[in-house]
Amino acid sequence: MNQKIQLLTESIGKVIVGKSDTVLKLIAALLCEGHVLLEDVPGVGKTQLITALSKSIGGKFNRIQLTPDVMPSDIAGFTMLDAKSGEFIYKDGAVMCNFMLADEINRASPKVQSALLEAMEERQISLDGVTHKLPQPFLVLATQNPVETYGTFHLPEAQMDRFFMKLSMGYPDASEEVKILERTEKHNPIANIDAPVMHVDDITALQQAVREIRVTDQVKEYIVAIVGSTRDDRNVTLGISPRGSIALYKAAKAFAFIYDREYVTPDDVKNTAVPVLAHRIILSPQGKSQFGSSEEYIKDLLGNVAVPNMGK
């Protein structure tokens, strides 16, 4: 593993027990300047994960609990008249940070969801004709509870497509949960991170390094074959757009970088395909009956698309 990534995962591991796969994929999204939707039940460590990441990098962390009464100005900020100077000044919203936890995004109104997703896409805020750039790096980790649906606003498929990855932490196993009990006995595990292991400028440099990772024509064709298979399949009502193929291309490069390689392999594509692609498709009634979920459909798809022979 890349030495800097190893330091980052070890720092996060002081707080998060296990879940190394989820941690690596979250880091991959950060390296690709992508945002993550974390769908899971309450209490499995979603807030701890993003807090541990922000403390490990030394970035500014904001958390907003989204409810139906949250306003777009809470997200984007607002301008107000300064009584002393007589000029309009900008007051920061929640997005003016490096790492933002948008808790229970499906409880926010559609107008607030749109304001947040616009900031995620454009990485800037425009108010009263003035553009305010967001800090770099900028990562949004939005959460939603898959169990409760009362009082929620479903994220449209076009907005779901804006998220780089959709992840789930899941429950810990018995041995991991024992370690969690021991870590939380005397203090919050976040206190275990006493200093950042890298700076936000280091992340910017790593993001540039990821862009330099080489991808052969065979791997590019493999990505296109996977994505294209969803567009003419009777099990799928809505196939994956070119935004999905671009995201898979970037994620595979990030995983190659994480494992300290200068080139992408088909395994990098396979390792990232489910979290990058599954939330971007809609299964037909037949597809739902056969596969149950889009995640299972993508797993089956990976087994049917021919893997290129990379040779040496």
Protein Blocks (a to p, Z undefined) as FASTA:
>chain_A
ZZklmmmmmmmmmmmggjllmmmmmmmmmmnopacdddddehiopmmmmmmmmmmnopac
ddddddfkbcfklmnopcdddfklopacddddfklcfbdcdehkllpcfklmmmmmmmmm
nopaceehiacdddddddddddddfkbmghpacddfklmmmpmbdcdebjadfklmmmmm
mmmmmmcfklmpmbdfbdfklmmmmmmmmmmpccdfklmmmmmmmmmmmmmcfkbmbdcd
fklmmmmmmmmmmmmmmnopabdcfklmmmmmmmmmmmmpccdfklmmmnopaklmmmmm
mmmpccddekZZ
